[in-house]
Amino acid sequence: MFSDNNVNRLTTIQCLRNTGFGIEIIRNYFELSSENAVELKDRYLIILEHEELLLQKKMILKNNLLLFKILNLNMKKI
């Protein structure tokens, strides 16, 4: 039987993987103890850095989609 801690850890791993975290980053994330305030801050910084990366990727995808739509509209005029 899994403890609540095991289930929470597995759920966290799944969430991190679903947002594109690599295995090494996830391992590093869990190596930082949640009991130490400095290490807790480091875990938070990992999340913030990844969020920034995802926001940048989102902007690139959004721009590419817009460009595709513009090009597609221009092709229909030809």
MMTF fields as JSON, N, C-alpha, C and O atoms, coordinates in Angstrom:
{
  "mmtfVersion": "1.0.0",
  "mmtfProducer": "UNKNOWN",
  "numBonds": 311,
  "numAtoms": 312,
  "numGroups": 78,
  "numChains": 1,
  "numModels": 1,
  "chainsPerModel": [1],
  "groupsPerChain": [78],
  "chainIdList": ["A"],
  "bondAtomList": [4, 2, 8, 6, 12, 10, 16, 14, 20, 18, 24, 22, 28, 26, 32, 30, 36, 34, 40, 38, 44, 42, 48, 46, 52, 50, 56, 54, 60, 58, 64, 62, 68, 66, 72, 70, 76, 74, 80, 78, 84, 82, 88, 86, 92, 90, 96, 94, 100, 98, 104, 102, 108, 106, 112, 110, 116, 114, 120, 118, 124, 122, 128, 126, 132, 130, 136, 134, 140, 138, 144, 142, 148, 146, 152, 150, 156, 154, 160, 158, 164, 162, 168, 166, 172, 170, 176, 174, 180, 178, 184, 182, 188, 186, 192, 190, 196, 194, 200, 198, 204, 202, 208, 206, 212, 210, 216, 214, 220, 218, 224, 222, 228, 226, 232, 230, 236, 234, 240, 238, 244, 242, 248, 246, 252, 250, 256, 254, 260, 258, 264, 262, 268, 266, 272, 270, 276, 274, 280, 278, 284, 282, 288, 286, 292, 290, 296, 294, 300, 298, 304, 302, 308, 306],
  "bondOrderList": [1, 1, 1, 1, 1, 1, 1, 1, 1, 1, 1, 1, 1, 1, 1, 1, 1, 1, 1, 1, 1, 1, 1, 1, 1, 1, 1, 1, 1, 1, 1, 1, 1, 1, 1, 1, 1, 1, 1, 1, 1, 1, 1, 1, 1, 1, 1, 1, 1, 1, 1, 1, 1, 1, 1, 1, 1, 1, 1, 1, 1, 1, 1, 1, 1, 1, 1, 1, 1, 1, 1, 1, 1, 1, 1, 1, 1],
  "groupList": [{"groupName": "MET", "atomNameList": ["N", "CA", "C", "O"], "elementList": ["N", "C", "C", "O"], "formalChargeList": [0, 0, 0, 0], "bondAtomList": [1, 0, 2, 1, 3, 2], "bondOrderList": [1, 1, 2], "singleLetterCode": "M", "chemCompType": "L-PEPTIDE LINKING"}, {"groupName": "PHE", "atomNameList": ["N", "CA", "C", "O"], "elementList": ["N", "C", "C", "O"], "formalChargeList": [0, 0, 0, 0], "bondAtomList": [1, 0, 2, 1, 3, 2], "bondOrderList": [1, 1, 2], "singleLetterCode": "F", "chemCompType": "L-PEPTIDE LINKING"}, {"groupName": "SER", "atomNameList": ["N", "CA", "C", "O"], "elementList": ["N", "C", "C", "O"], "formalChargeList": [0, 0, 0, 0], "bondAtomList": [1, 0, 2, 1, 3, 2], "bondOrderList": [1, 1, 2], "singleLetterCode": "S", "chemCompType": "L-PEPTIDE LINKING"}, {"groupName": "ASP", "atomNameList": ["N", "CA", "C", "O"], "elementList": ["N", "C", "C", "O"], "formalChargeList": [0, 0, 0, 0], "bondAtomList": [1, 0, 2, 1, 3, 2], "bondOrderList": [1, 1, 2], "singleLetterCode": "D", "chemCompType": "L-PEPTIDE LINKING"}, {"groupName": "ASN", "atomNameList": ["N", "CA", "C", "O"], "elementList": ["N", "C", "C", "O"], "formalChargeList": [0, 0, 0, 0], "bondAtomList": [1, 0, 2, 1, 3, 2], "bondOrderList": [1, 1, 2], "singleLetterCode": "N", "chemCompType": "L-PEPTIDE LINKING"}, {"groupName": "VAL", "atomNameList": ["N", "CA", "C", "O"], "elementList": ["N", "C", "C", "O"], "formalChargeList": [0, 0, 0, 0], "bondAtomList": [1, 0, 2, 1, 3, 2], "bondOrderList": [1, 1, 2], "singleLetterCode": "V", "chemCompType": "L-PEPTIDE LINKING"}, {"groupName": "ARG", "atomNameList": ["N", "CA", "C", "O"], "elementList": ["N", "C", "C", "O"], "formalChargeList": [0, 0, 0, 0], "bondAtomList": [1, 0, 2, 1, 3, 2], "bondOrderList": [1, 1, 2], "singleLetterCode": "R", "chemCompType": "L-PEPTIDE LINKING"}, {"groupName": "LEU", "atomNameList": ["N", "CA", "C", "O"], "elementList": ["N", "C", "C", "O"], "formalChargeList": [0, 0, 0, 0], "bondAtomList": [1, 0, 2, 1, 3, 2], "bondOrderList": [1, 1, 2], "singleLetterCode": "L", "chemCompType": "L-PEPTIDE LINKING"}, {"groupName": "THR", "atomNameList": ["N", "CA", "C", "O"], "elementList": ["N", "C", "C", "O"], "formalChargeList": [0, 0, 0, 0], "bondAtomList": [1, 0, 2, 1, 3, 2], "bondOrderList": [1, 1, 2], "singleLetterCode": "T", "chemCompType": "L-PEPTIDE LINKING"}, {"groupName": "ILE", "atomNameList": ["N", "CA", "C", "O"], "elementList": ["N", "C", "C", "O"], "formalChargeList": [0, 0, 0, 0], "bondAtomList": [1, 0, 2, 1, 3, 2], "bondOrderList": [1, 1, 2], "singleLetterCode": "I", "chemCompType": "L-PEPTIDE LINKING"}, {"groupName": "GLN", "atomNameList": ["N", "CA", "C", "O"], "elementList": ["N", "C", "C", "O"], "formalChargeList": [0, 0, 0, 0], "bondAtomList": [1, 0, 2, 1, 3, 2], "bondOrderList": [1, 1, 2], "singleLetterCode": "Q", "chemCompType": "L-PEPTIDE LINKING"}, {"groupName": "CYS", "atomNameList": ["N", "CA", "C", "O"], "elementList": ["N", "C", "C", "O"], "formalChargeList": [0, 0, 0, 0], "bondAtomList": [1, 0, 2, 1, 3, 2], "bondOrderList": [1, 1, 2], "singleLetterCode": "C", "chemCompType": "L-PEPTIDE LINKING"}, {"groupName": "GLY", "atomNameList": ["N", "CA", "C", "O"], "elementList": ["N", "C", "C", "O"], "formalChargeList": [0, 0, 0, 0], "bondAtomList": [1, 0, 2, 1, 3, 2], "bondOrderList": [1, 1, 2], "singleLetterCode": "G", "chemCompType": "PEPTIDE LINKING"}, {"groupName": "GLU", "atomNameList": ["N", "CA", "C", "O"], "elementList": ["N", "C", "C", "O"], "formalChargeList": [0, 0, 0, 0], "bondAtomList": [1, 0, 2, 1, 3, 2], "bondOrderList": [1, 1, 2], "singleLetterCode": "E", "chemCompType": "L-PEPTIDE LINKING"}, {"groupName": "TYR", "atomNameList": ["N", "CA", "C", "O"], "elementList": ["N", "C", "C", "O"], "formalChargeList": [0, 0, 0, 0], "bondAtomList": [1, 0, 2, 1, 3, 2], "bondOrderList": [1, 1, 2], "singleLetterCode": "Y", "chemCompType": "L-PEPTIDE LINKING"}, {"groupName": "ALA", "atomNameList": ["N", "CA", "C", "O"], "elementList": ["N", "C", "C", "O"], "formalChargeList": [0, 0, 0, 0], "bondAtomList": [1, 0, 2, 1, 3, 2], "bondOrderList": [1, 1, 2], "singleLetterCode": "A", "chemCompType": "L-PEPTIDE LINKING"}, {"groupName": "LYS", "atomNameList": ["N", "CA", "C", "O"], "elementList": ["N", "C", "C", "O"], "formalChargeList": [0, 0, 0, 0], "bondAtomList": [1, 0, 2, 1, 3, 2], "bondOrderList": [1, 1, 2], "singleLetterCode": "K", "chemCompType": "L-PEPTIDE LINKING"}, {"groupName": "HIS", "atomNameList": ["N", "CA", "C", "O"], "elementList": ["N", "C", "C", "O"], "formalChargeList": [0, 0, 0, 0], "bondAtomList": [1, 0, 2, 1, 3, 2], "bondOrderList": [1, 1, 2], "singleLetterCode": "H", "chemCompType": "L-PEPTIDE LINKING"}],
  "groupTypeList": [0, 1, 2, 3, 4, 4, 5, 4, 6, 7, 8, 8, 9, 10, 11, 7, 6, 4, 8, 12, 1, 12, 9, 13, 9, 9, 6, 4, 14, 1, 13, 7, 2, 2, 13, 4, 15, 5, 13, 7, 16, 3, 6, 14, 7, 9, 9, 7, 13, 17, 13, 13, 7, 7, 7, 10, 16, 16, 0, 9, 7, 16, 4, 4, 7, 7, 7, 1, 16, 9, 7, 4, 7, 4, 0, 16, 16, 9],
  "groupIdList": [1, 2, 3, 4, 5, 6, 7, 8, 9, 10, 11, 12, 13, 14, 15, 16, 17, 18, 19, 20, 21, 22, 23, 24, 25, 26, 27, 28, 29, 30, 31, 32, 33, 34, 35, 36, 37, 38, 39, 40, 41, 42, 43, 44, 45, 46, 47, 48, 49, 50, 51, 52, 53, 54, 55, 56, 57, 58, 59, 60, 61, 62, 63, 64, 65, 66, 67, 68, 69, 70, 71, 72, 73, 74, 75, 76, 77, 78],
  "secStructList": [7, 7, 7, 2, 2, 2, 2, 2, 2, 2, 2, 2, 2, 2, 2, 2, 2, 2, 6, 6, 7, 7, 2, 2, 2, 2, 2, 2, 2, 2, 2, 1, 7, 6, 6, 1, 2, 2, 2, 2, 2, 2, 2, 2, 2, 2, 2, 2, 2, 2, 2, 2, 2, 2, 2, 2, 2, 2, 2, 2, 2, 2, 2, 2, 2, 2, 2, 2, 2, 2, 2, 2, 2, 2, 2, 2, 2, 7],
  "xCoordList": [0.84, 0.0, 0.887, 1.924, 0.474, 1.226, 0.782, -0.404, 1.75, 1.421, 0.974, 1.165, 0.386, -0.012, 1.207, 1.118, 2.338, 3.565, 3.989, 4.389, 3.9, 4.243, 3.324, 3.783, 2.045, 1.066, 1.314, 1.268, 1.574, 1.856, 3.112, 3.153, 4.136, 5.382, 5.156, 5.634, 4.436, 4.15, 3.298, 3.516, 2.337, 1.499, 2.339, 2.166, 3.251, 4.133, 5.029, 5.209, 5.588, 6.435, 5.64, 6.138, 4.431, 3.593, 3.319, 3.392, 3.009, 2.754, 4.003, 3.92, 5.153, 6.394, 6.711, 7.109, 6.539, 6.786, 5.817, 6.203, 4.561, 3.56, 3.852, 3.36, 4.64, 5.002, 6.383, 6.895, 6.994, 8.25, 9.504, 10.601, 9.389, 10.583, 11.33, 10.719, 12.647, 13.465, 13.682, 13.48, 14.092, 14.302, 15.355, 15.179, 16.437, 17.491, 16.991, 17.336, 16.187, 15.655, 14.693, 14.686, 13.889, 12.968, 13.753, 13.403, 14.802, 15.644, 16.24, 16.229, 16.751, 17.32, 16.255, 16.529, 15.058, 13.949, 13.676, 13.492, 13.648, 13.342, 14.529, 14.354, 15.737, 16.912, 16.963, 17.558, 16.341, 16.291, 15.256, 14.075, 15.691, 14.81, 13.807, 14.158, 12.562, 11.52, 11.565, 10.799, 12.448, 12.535, 13.43, 13.272, 14.342, 15.282, 14.739, 14.425, 14.629, 14.033, 14.825, 14.232, 16.146, 16.972, 16.692, 16.545, 16.619, 16.361, 14.935, 14.678, 14.016, 12.638, 12.594, 11.873, 13.373, 13.468, 14.054, 13.609, 15.053, 15.665, 14.651, 14.635, 13.8, 12.757, 11.791, 11.372, 11.442, 10.544, 11.175, 10.493, 12.474, 13.175, 13.193, 13.099, 13.311, 13.251, 11.909, 11.85, 10.842, 9.498, 9.363, 8.824, 9.85, 9.742, 10.525, 10.04, 11.727, 12.536, 11.852, 11.862, 11.268, 10.569, 9.32, 8.995, 8.634, 7.453, 7.841, 7.143, 8.943, 9.41, 9.736, 9.404, 10.379, 10.699, 9.427, 9.351, 8.422, 7.156, 6.437, 5.833, 6.493, 5.86, 6.547, 5.889, 7.872, 8.605, 8.212, 7.991, 8.126, 7.719, 6.293, 5.987, 5.437, 4.056, 4.011, 3.26, 4.805, 4.844, 5.349, 4.815, 6.368, 6.899, 5.835, 5.64, 5.149, 4.081, 2.956, 2.428, 2.598, 1.53, 1.92, 1.109, 3.154, 3.639, 3.693, 3.333, 4.143, 4.196, 2.802, 2.6, 1.855, 0.482, -0.084, -0.742, 0.166, -0.295, 0.33, -0.357, 1.628, 2.312, 1.722, 1.517, 1.45, 0.848, -0.512, -0.825, -1.319, -2.645, -2.52, -3.27, -1.584, -1.386, -0.954, -1.483, -0.001, 0.485, -0.613, -0.72, -1.423, -2.526, -3.555, -4.082, -3.852, -4.793, -4.236, -4.97, -2.948, -2.332, -2.336, -2.469, -2.192, -2.2, -3.604, -3.74, -4.627, -6.004, -6.304, -7.16, -5.605, -5.828, -5.2, -5.59, -4.239, -3.521, -4.334, -3.878],
  "yCoordList": [-1.181, 0.0, 1.247, 1.284, 2.243, 3.493, 4.443, 4.542, 5.137, 6.15, 7.422, 7.565, 8.33, 9.62, 10.341, 10.993, 10.219, 10.857, 10.281, 11.024, 8.943, 8.309, 8.782, 9.093, 8.835, 9.264, 10.72, 11.065, 11.569, 12.985, 13.13, 13.947, 12.344, 12.415, 11.956, 12.596, 10.864, 10.376, 11.359, 11.55, 11.976, 12.981, 14.18, 14.715, 14.596, 15.722, 15.376, 16.189, 14.179, 13.74, 13.753, 14.221, 13.252, 13.234, 14.65, 14.909, 15.559, 16.951, 17.586, 18.277, 17.352, 17.916, 17.352, 18.098, 16.049, 15.432, 15.967, 16.197, 16.164, 16.657, 18.074, 18.484, 18.822, 20.17, 20.217, 21.295, 19.039, 18.982, 18.926, 19.039, 18.756, 18.623, 17.35, 16.303, 17.448, 16.276, 15.502, 16.027, 14.263, 13.391, 13.97, 13.934, 14.498, 15.057, 16.241, 16.373, 17.089, 18.243, 17.766, 18.311, 16.759, 16.219, 15.612, 15.804, 14.888, 14.299, 15.401, 15.301, 16.438, 17.566, 18.231, 18.606, 18.374, 18.984, 18.232, 18.849, 16.91, 16.111, 15.951, 15.653, 16.149, 16.09, 17.283, 17.206, 18.38, 19.556, 19.305, 19.112, 19.309, 19.0, 20.12, 21.298, 19.752, 20.76, 21.306, 22.209, 20.776, 21.237, 22.46, 23.232, 22.645, 23.75, 24.902, 24.716, 26.078, 27.23, 27.611, 27.994, 27.513, 27.859, 26.874, 27.279, 25.595, 24.59, 24.68, 24.394, 25.072, 25.28, 26.419, 26.349, 27.466, 28.573, 28.093, 28.508, 27.217, 26.671, 25.866, 25.941, 25.091, 24.335, 25.289, 25.051, 26.356, 27.359, 28.006, 28.25, 28.283, 28.881, 27.936, 28.387, 26.639, 25.662, 25.777, 25.781, 25.871, 25.988, 27.299, 27.314, 28.398, 29.698, 29.718, 30.236, 29.158, 29.112, 28.281, 28.642, 27.183, 26.338, 27.041, 26.934, 27.753, 28.502, 29.54, 29.706, 30.231, 31.232, 30.587, 31.131, 29.44, 28.712, 28.319, 28.461, 27.823, 27.439, 28.644, 28.538, 29.785, 30.995, 31.452, 31.912, 31.321, 31.664, 30.723, 31.169, 29.426, 28.459, 28.732, 28.603, 29.109, 29.423, 30.606, 30.589, 31.619, 32.805, 32.437, 32.918, 31.594, 31.16, 30.39, 30.62, 29.478, 28.708, 29.614, 29.438, 30.572, 31.516, 32.319, 32.503, 32.79, 33.565, 32.699, 33.152, 31.453, 30.557, 30.246, 30.165, 30.076, 29.81, 31.018, 30.858, 32.203, 33.423, 33.544, 33.863, 33.289, 33.336, 32.303, 32.598, 31.105, 30.067, 30.512, 30.305, 31.12, 31.59, 32.678, 32.686, 33.587, 34.665, 34.086, 34.467, 33.172, 32.552, 31.76, 31.757, 31.095, 30.311, 31.209, 30.857, 32.354, 33.296, 33.854, 34.011, 34.144, 34.649, 33.62, 33.974, 32.353, 31.277, 31.143, 30.809, 31.401, 31.284, 32.373, 32.191, 33.508, 34.626, 34.374, 34.993, 33.476, 33.206, 32.364, 32.048],
  "zCoordList": [0.0, 0.0, 0.0, 0.662, -0.734, -0.793, 0.312, 0.627, 0.893, 1.892, 1.173, -0.034, 1.92, 1.331, 0.757, -0.283, 1.436, 0.971, -0.38, -1.275, -0.528, -1.805, -2.924, -4.023, -2.643, -3.645, -4.03, -5.211, -3.047, -3.331, -4.175, -5.095, -3.867, -4.624, -6.068, -7.005, -6.244, -7.602, -8.398, -9.594, -7.738, -8.398, -8.822, -9.917, -7.946, -8.271, -9.452, -10.358, -9.444, -10.559, -11.864, -12.888, -11.834, -13.035, -13.527, -14.729, -12.628, -13.019, -13.628, -14.643, -13.01, -13.531, -14.913, -15.807, -15.098, -16.405, -17.457, -18.603, -17.064, -18.018, -18.494, -19.545, -17.741, -18.173, -18.806, -19.111, -19.006, -19.747, -18.911, -19.457, -17.601, -16.774, -17.157, -17.374, -17.236, -17.468, -16.172, -15.077, -16.315, -15.158, -14.211, -12.994, -14.759, -13.905, -13.076, -11.902, -13.686, -12.959, -11.869, -10.765, -12.174, -11.172, -10.013, -8.849, -10.337, -9.29, -8.416, -7.189, -9.044, -8.315, -7.439, -6.299, -7.97, -7.241, -5.948, -4.899, -6.01, -4.829, -3.891, -2.71, -4.412, -3.544, -2.6, -1.524, -3.003, -2.142, -1.056, -1.345, 0.156, 1.285, 1.498, 1.436, 1.749, 1.979, 3.401, 3.736, 4.238, 5.618, 5.756, 6.701, 4.856, 4.911, 4.067, 2.891, 4.655, 3.965, 2.716, 1.708, 2.767, 1.603, 0.469, -0.684, 0.792, -0.226, -0.747, -1.917, 0.108, -0.331, -1.349, -2.344, -1.087, -2.043, -3.366, -4.436, -3.288, -4.504, -5.315, -6.544, -4.623, -5.32, -6.006, -7.139, -5.327, -5.897, -7.127, -8.123, -7.06, -8.198, -9.402, -10.543, -9.155, -10.244, -10.96, -12.189, -10.186, -10.763, -11.537, -12.644, -10.959, -11.634, -12.947, -13.953, -12.938, -14.159, -15.241, -16.418, -14.832, -15.802, -16.338, -17.521, -15.46, -15.896, -16.943, -17.943, -16.717, -17.678, -19.02, -20.073, -18.98, -20.204, -20.944, -22.164, -20.21, -20.836, -21.431, -22.498, -20.754, -21.283, -22.571, -23.504, -22.613, -23.835, -24.977, -26.103, -24.685, -25.71, -26.189, -27.374, -25.256, -25.611, -26.574, -27.548, -26.305, -27.171, -28.559, -29.558, -28.633, -29.926, -30.697, -31.891, -30.018, -30.678, -31.157, -32.255, -30.335, -30.694, -31.934, -32.842, -31.966, -33.116, -34.375, -35.462, -34.223, -35.379, -35.91, -37.122, -35.021, -35.436, -36.185, -37.213, -35.683, -36.347, -37.737, -38.707, -37.827, -39.122, -40.083, -41.26, -39.591, -40.418, -40.943, -42.116, -40.082, -40.505, -41.563, -42.539, -41.376, -42.347, -43.684, -44.728, -43.658, -44.898, -45.57, -46.797, -44.786, -45.331, -45.998, -47.053, -45.41, -45.999, -47.318, -48.293, -47.332, -48.554, -49.665, -50.836, -49.315, -50.32, -50.934, -52.111, -50.143, -50.652, -51.673, -52.538, -51.581, -52.501, -53.861, -54.852, -53.915, -55.175, -56.113, -57.212]
}
